[in-house]
Amino acid sequence: MSDPHATSPEDVDLSRFDAIVDVRPQAQTRPHLPESTFTPLERLLEDPAASLPSTSARVLVVCDIGMRSAIAARELAELGYQSVTSLDGGIDAWRRHGLPLAGTDSLTPNELERFDRQIKIPDIGSTGQSKLRSASVTVIGAGGLGSPVISYLAGAGIGTLRIVDPDVVELSNLQRQPIYALSDLGRPKVAAAADSVAATTTQTATEIVQGSFDSSSAADLIEGSTVVVDATDSFQARYDLSDATRKAEVPLVTGAVYRWEGQITTLVPNGACYRCIFPSPPESAARLDCALVGAVGPVVGTIGTLQATEVIRISAGLAPAYAGRLLMYDGAVGTFSSVSVQARPDCVCQRP
């Protein structure tokens, strides 16, 4: 039985309504009908007179899929409002019919559909999605950590990915680097990674650099970056990255893995640098390379996925989760723990 208070998108003429009320939480940050006003459902029902012109006004109520708006229409009718209509199927149905939406920050219909699940998250919304599209992220290392980072950032709609790595794909990589296939063996990782991105999206442009990262190339490689990702396996590279990103005032999301264990932190310009956390490499640093000590693929993937999540958070305009703390994961026992990290007054990063 059809709802007498609901109207399908194809039957809606927005010009005939005196008010269009969007009852979704934080609706103003998400694609919405033109000329909408925003009042959460609970507030609308508590004090409808604050949002509606009169009990005789022609009102269209809107939500994501038509459930909240249907409740609002029924409740308002019982309160004496004579012409309240719920948009059947909500914004989802409106979009499927190809009808215009405001607040999309020039996102295309293809982008609105592709990133729909992400845009629905209130603190991302269309504004955050547009920021992701404008972001440029440099990923240093296209191996175990870089693989999930590259995959998820491309999937999220990051505008530009600069991928830096000197190596070619080897058979032993396939255990923990899922963006590569047997057909990629012997190819430069950066080229294979770019092809993997191109196979899944046209929204992300790639810039590839087949070469090593060091202090002499650092400034050029990170120039213009919104965020930089450390997906290397070298203490020296981490120090050089920390120095370069601090000077450029760009956040650095750094991760590392050892056998069953992994860690992640985000270094922000005015916080701790990598030397604040590790003043010097451990004596065993040369033996920490996964080629020597091994690494469990899903553990590497876990840390890389956390890095990708952090980059999405920062690129969308949200606060970093790992600034000021080092998160540690032990895959052997399935635990997470964290410690606070602060800038050390005696560190070189604190000198004028």
VMD Tcl script that draws the C-alpha trace (Angstrom):
set ca {
  {0.00 0.00 0.00}
  {1.48 3.34 -1.05}
  {2.12 6.10 1.46}
  {-0.41 8.92 0.88}
  {2.15 11.42 2.16}
  {4.96 10.32 -0.24}
  {5.75 11.44 -3.78}
  {8.26 9.91 -6.19}
  {11.12 12.08 -7.50}
  {9.83 12.07 -11.08}
  {6.52 13.56 -9.86}
  {8.07 16.34 -7.79}
  {7.97 19.96 -8.95}
  {10.16 21.83 -6.48}
  {8.68 25.18 -7.47}
  {5.29 24.30 -6.00}
  {6.60 23.91 -2.45}
  {6.78 26.73 0.08}
  {9.52 24.92 2.06}
  {11.91 22.04 1.42}
  {13.19 20.63 4.71}
  {16.12 18.20 4.83}
  {16.00 16.25 8.10}
  {19.33 14.37 7.73}
  {22.01 14.98 10.37}
  {24.59 17.49 9.04}
  {22.71 17.65 5.72}
  {24.29 21.00 4.88}
  {27.64 19.26 4.28}
  {26.14 16.76 1.82}
  {24.46 16.93 -1.60}
  {20.92 18.21 -1.14}
  {17.92 19.52 -3.04}
  {18.15 23.13 -4.21}
  {16.62 25.68 -1.83}
  {16.63 23.23 1.09}
  {16.65 24.26 4.70}
  {18.22 21.94 7.28}
  {16.50 20.79 10.46}
  {17.21 17.41 12.10}
  {14.11 15.25 12.43}
  {13.92 15.42 16.22}
  {14.11 19.22 16.25}
  {11.55 19.53 13.47}
  {9.01 17.44 15.37}
  {9.71 19.17 18.70}
  {9.11 22.65 17.29}
  {7.75 22.54 13.72}
  {6.72 26.21 13.80}
  {10.41 27.19 14.01}
  {11.09 25.64 10.60}
  {7.77 25.74 8.71}
  {5.97 28.90 7.52}
  {2.46 27.80 8.57}
  {0.23 24.77 8.97}
  {-1.11 25.38 5.46}
  {2.31 25.68 3.80}
  {3.21 23.21 1.10}
  {6.20 21.33 2.55}
  {8.51 18.71 1.05}
  {10.51 16.70 3.61}
  {13.69 14.95 2.49}
  {16.18 12.43 3.93}
  {18.59 9.79 2.57}
  {16.19 6.98 1.61}
  {12.76 8.31 2.59}
  {12.34 6.74 6.03}
  {12.95 9.77 8.26}
  {10.97 12.00 5.91}
  {8.02 9.58 5.94}
  {7.95 9.69 9.73}
  {8.10 13.49 9.63}
  {5.24 13.73 7.13}
  {2.96 11.47 9.19}
  {3.77 13.18 12.50}
  {3.32 16.66 11.06}
  {-0.02 15.68 9.53}
  {-1.17 14.55 12.98}
  {-0.06 17.93 14.35}
  {-2.34 19.71 11.87}
  {0.01 20.46 8.99}
  {-2.19 20.08 5.94}
  {0.19 19.69 2.99}
  {3.36 17.84 3.95}
  {4.97 15.47 1.42}
  {7.84 13.00 1.90}
  {10.26 12.46 -0.99}
  {9.84 8.75 -1.70}
  {13.26 7.07 -1.82}
  {14.96 10.22 -0.56}
  {18.13 11.75 -1.97}
  {19.24 8.32 -3.18}
  {16.22 8.01 -5.49}
  {16.52 11.66 -6.57}
  {20.13 11.01 -7.63}
  {19.23 7.79 -9.46}
  {16.76 9.77 -11.55}
  {19.57 12.15 -12.55}
  {17.87 15.15 -10.95}
  {19.92 18.20 -9.88}
  {21.54 18.47 -6.46}
  {23.05 21.48 -4.75}
  {26.05 21.43 -2.43}
  {28.04 19.06 -4.62}
  {30.97 21.48 -5.05}
  {31.09 20.71 -8.79}
  {31.31 16.94 -8.27}
  {30.21 15.19 -11.44}
  {27.33 12.68 -11.51}
  {29.92 9.95 -11.96}
  {31.81 11.12 -8.86}
  {28.61 11.40 -6.85}
  {27.77 7.80 -7.70}
  {31.29 6.39 -7.35}
  {31.97 8.00 -3.98}
  {28.40 7.79 -2.70}
  {29.21 5.73 0.41}
  {32.02 8.10 1.34}
  {30.01 11.27 0.69}
  {27.28 9.95 3.00}
  {29.69 10.16 5.94}
  {28.72 13.48 7.54}
  {32.22 14.74 8.30}
  {33.33 14.06 4.71}
  {30.31 14.96 2.61}
  {30.65 16.56 -0.80}
  {32.94 19.25 0.58}
  {35.41 16.70 1.89}
  {35.17 14.69 -1.32}
  {36.05 17.80 -3.30}
  {39.07 18.28 -1.04}
  {40.15 14.71 -1.72}
  {39.88 15.39 -5.43}
  {42.11 18.45 -5.02}
  {44.69 16.65 -2.87}
  {48.12 15.60 -4.06}
  {49.70 12.77 -2.08}
  {53.27 11.56 -2.44}
  {53.84 7.90 -1.55}
  {57.48 7.04 -0.97}
  {57.71 3.30 -1.49}
  {55.41 1.10 -3.56}
  {55.99 -2.13 -1.65}
  {54.09 -3.79 1.19}
  {52.95 -0.57 2.85}
  {52.64 1.39 -0.36}
  {50.39 -1.18 -2.04}
  {47.31 -0.72 0.19}
  {48.02 3.00 0.49}
  {48.00 3.45 -3.29}
  {44.97 1.21 -3.76}
  {42.79 2.83 -1.11}
  {43.77 6.41 -1.92}
  {42.93 5.88 -5.57}
  {39.65 4.27 -4.51}
  {38.87 7.24 -2.27}
  {39.29 9.76 -5.09}
  {42.60 11.42 -4.23}
  {43.29 13.71 -7.18}
  {46.98 13.04 -7.71}
  {49.23 10.24 -6.51}
  {52.97 10.67 -6.89}
  {54.57 7.23 -6.52}
  {58.29 6.92 -5.83}
  {60.17 3.61 -5.83}
  {63.42 2.31 -7.39}
  {62.57 -1.39 -7.57}
  {61.04 -3.88 -9.99}
  {58.35 -6.40 -9.09}
  {59.78 -9.69 -7.83}
  {58.04 -12.97 -7.08}
  {58.62 -12.60 -3.33}
  {56.71 -9.28 -3.41}
  {53.40 -10.91 -4.28}
  {52.98 -12.33 -0.75}
  {52.28 -8.85 0.69}
  {51.94 -6.43 -2.24}
  {48.48 -7.14 -3.67}
  {48.41 -4.47 -6.37}
  {50.87 -6.55 -8.42}
  {50.23 -9.69 -10.49}
  {52.38 -12.40 -12.01}
  {52.29 -10.48 -15.27}
  {54.06 -7.58 -13.54}
  {57.19 -9.56 -12.66}
  {60.28 -7.67 -13.80}
  {58.38 -4.41 -14.38}
  {59.19 -1.22 -12.47}
  {56.92 -1.09 -9.45}
  {55.93 2.51 -10.14}
  {54.72 1.63 -13.65}
  {52.80 -1.42 -12.46}
  {51.28 0.58 -9.59}
  {50.17 3.33 -12.00}
  {48.56 0.71 -14.24}
  {46.74 -0.73 -11.23}
  {45.33 2.71 -10.44}
  {44.33 3.32 -14.07}
  {42.53 -0.03 -14.18}
  {40.17 0.97 -11.39}
  {39.63 4.73 -11.69}
  {39.85 7.71 -13.97}
  {39.54 10.15 -11.07}
  {43.14 9.80 -9.88}
  {46.13 10.96 -11.88}
  {49.49 9.31 -11.23}
  {52.99 10.73 -11.37}
  {55.70 8.10 -11.21}
  {59.34 8.41 -10.22}
  {61.51 5.33 -10.59}
  {64.32 6.16 -8.26}
  {65.47 6.19 -4.68}
  {64.46 8.78 -2.16}
  {67.28 10.59 -0.36}
  {68.04 13.96 1.18}
  {69.17 15.44 -2.13}
  {65.94 14.61 -3.94}
  {63.55 15.10 -1.02}
  {62.48 18.69 -1.63}
  {61.65 18.08 -5.29}
  {59.80 14.83 -4.67}
  {57.44 16.21 -2.04}
  {56.87 19.62 -3.64}
  {53.18 20.47 -3.83}
  {52.09 17.58 -1.63}
  {49.06 17.79 0.63}
  {50.34 14.80 2.60}
  {53.41 12.57 2.28}
  {53.37 8.85 3.08}
  {56.48 7.07 4.33}
  {56.15 3.50 3.04}
  {59.88 2.81 3.07}
  {61.89 0.23 5.00}
  {64.92 2.40 5.75}
  {65.67 4.42 8.88}
  {67.75 6.87 6.86}
  {64.88 7.47 4.44}
  {62.57 8.13 7.40}
  {64.97 10.68 8.85}
  {65.33 12.37 5.47}
  {61.56 12.37 4.94}
  {60.97 13.79 8.40}
  {63.46 16.60 7.76}
  {62.05 17.43 4.34}
  {58.38 17.41 5.30}
  {59.05 19.47 8.41}
  {60.82 22.10 6.33}
  {58.01 22.06 3.77}
  {55.39 22.13 6.56}
  {53.61 19.07 5.18}
  {52.27 16.22 7.36}
  {54.10 12.90 7.09}
  {52.26 9.63 7.76}
  {54.96 7.10 8.57}
  {54.63 3.35 9.07}
  {56.92 0.42 9.69}
  {56.58 -3.36 10.02}
  {58.70 -6.09 11.61}
  {57.52 -9.70 11.32}
  {54.18 -9.75 13.23}
  {54.46 -6.15 14.46}
  {53.72 -2.77 12.95}
  {53.54 0.88 13.94}
  {52.23 4.17 12.62}
  {52.49 7.82 13.59}
  {51.83 11.15 11.90}
  {54.49 13.83 12.07}
  {53.07 17.33 11.81}
  {55.15 20.49 11.33}
  {54.99 21.76 14.92}
  {55.06 18.38 16.63}
  {57.63 15.68 17.14}
  {59.95 14.74 14.30}
  {61.22 11.22 13.61}
  {64.42 11.92 15.55}
  {62.36 12.96 18.58}
  {60.98 9.40 18.63}
  {64.14 7.59 17.50}
  {67.16 9.84 18.18}
  {69.37 7.35 16.34}
  {68.79 4.08 14.48}
  {68.92 0.99 16.67}
  {72.10 -1.03 16.40}
  {70.11 -3.75 14.68}
  {68.62 -1.36 12.10}
  {70.51 -2.96 9.24}
  {68.93 -6.29 10.14}
  {65.33 -5.01 10.25}
  {64.80 -5.19 6.49}
  {61.87 -7.54 5.82}
  {63.99 -9.32 3.20}
  {66.12 -10.53 6.10}
  {63.68 -10.88 9.00}
  {60.39 -11.49 7.20}
  {56.95 -9.89 7.44}
  {53.41 -11.25 7.64}
  {51.45 -9.94 4.66}
  {48.22 -8.97 6.44}
  {50.21 -7.16 9.16}
  {51.85 -5.06 6.47}
  {48.42 -4.52 4.95}
  {46.96 -3.48 8.30}
  {49.53 -0.73 8.79}
  {49.24 0.39 5.16}
  {45.47 0.56 5.50}
  {45.80 2.66 8.66}
  {48.15 4.98 6.76}
  {45.64 5.32 3.92}
  {42.86 6.09 6.41}
  {44.98 8.80 8.00}
  {45.75 10.37 4.63}
  {42.06 10.41 3.71}
  {41.24 12.02 7.05}
  {43.84 14.77 6.61}
  {43.10 15.36 2.92}
  {39.37 15.74 3.64}
  {40.17 18.47 6.16}
  {39.86 16.44 9.35}
  {42.35 16.29 12.21}
  {45.00 13.55 12.05}
  {44.40 10.65 14.43}
  {48.04 9.72 15.02}
  {49.70 13.09 15.55}
  {51.37 13.02 18.96}
  {51.11 9.29 19.41}
  {52.71 6.11 18.11}
  {50.20 3.32 17.49}
  {51.61 -0.20 17.68}
  {50.00 -3.38 16.42}
  {51.00 -6.92 17.38}
  {49.46 -9.33 14.91}
  {50.77 -12.37 16.79}
  {48.42 -11.72 19.71}
  {45.95 -9.34 18.05}
  {46.49 -6.23 20.18}
  {46.84 -2.49 19.59}
  {48.59 -0.13 21.99}
  {49.86 3.42 21.78}
  {52.31 5.75 23.46}
  {52.45 9.52 23.47}
  {55.22 11.13 21.43}
  {56.31 14.71 22.01}
  {58.95 16.99 20.55}
  {62.16 16.71 22.58}
  {63.67 20.06 23.61}
  {67.18 18.75 22.83}
  {66.28 17.45 19.35}
  {67.81 19.11 16.28}
  {64.30 19.92 15.05}
  {63.91 22.37 17.94}
  {66.99 24.42 17.10}
  {66.47 27.83 15.51}
}
mol new
graphics top color blue
foreach p $ca { graphics top sphere $p radius 0.5 }
foreach p [lrange $ca 0 end-1] q [lrange $ca 1 end] { graphics top cylinder $p $q radius 0.2 }
display resetview
